[in-house]
């Protein structure tokens, strides 16, 4: 007999019912379908389907406003960060291939204050 573990999850009851109807049509139990899902995740080292993030209401409104030409525009990132109250900090990064410190100046951004 296989060594197994119990998986306890919370799921919307309507989603569960609808998915289990599909599993039944495929001749699978929910346990078998979940095992198949886990096997595919292990095999692919990723989700076995394309996943896209679904924007929330705030993001949808911002996207719609931007498309409609509403909102604030800045001529450059310096003006944007200034408006947000973000202080910019400079740091020196070493270039190990040329063994020169401070060969490259990068930027990091502080937090809102």
Residue pairs with C-beta under 8 A, 6 or more apart in sequence:
7 34
16 30
19 30
19 33
20 30
23 29
23 30
23 32
23 33
26 33
28 36
37 48
40 48
41 47
41 48
55 63
62 71
65 71
72 83
74 80
74 83
78 88
81 87
81 88
81 109
84 112
85 112
85 113
86 109
86 110
86 111
86 112
87 109
87 110
87 113
88 107
88 108
88 109
88 110
89 107
89 108
89 109
89 110
90 105
90 106
90 107
90 108
91 105
91 106
91 107
91 108
92 101
92 102
92 104
92 105
92 106
93 103
93 104
93 105
93 106
94 100
94 101
94 102
94 103
94 104
95 101
95 103
95 104
